[in-house]
Amino acid sequence: MLDSSILVLGAGGFHLNIGDMLASLIIFVVLLALLKKFAWGPLMGIMIEREQHIANEIDTAEKNRSEAERLAKEAQEQIKATRQDAQEIIENAKQTAKSQEQSIITAARQEAERIKESARQEIEQEKDKAIQALQDQVASLSVRIASKVIEKELSEKDQEKLINEYIKEVGEER
């Protein structure tokens, strides 16, 4: 027997109720529509927002990484330039020190030569004074001897004795 509302198969009691099935199907479709509108749509919107947010974060991270690499490269170049500048400053300082060393040595040598020349001149002057003083003493001594000789005529031995005495006197006066 075939009934529009019930389908019975065999002796085991398996019954299909088409009305219940249609009602269940309609409720299921309505439920799916409601889920799509109120749950699936907002859920997908959140997922899309989340996907966009993650994509933006990845882009920002890439930009930041690129910027960090660029800044690191610039810093390396600046460090390199600074090292070169420092090396140039050191080289200039060494050259300046060498030239100052040479000028100091030259000035010291010139001063030493000036002092030696001044000492030579002083020694020469003292020597000239000593010679002049000696000449004056010899002249004075000669005059004394001559006056004594004139006062009395002496023998050669007496003259030698007299000269030796005067030489001793002159030696003691010093």
Beta strands, then each sheet from edge to edge (+ up, - down):
strand 1: 6-9
strand 2: 14-17
sheet 1: 1+ 2-
end
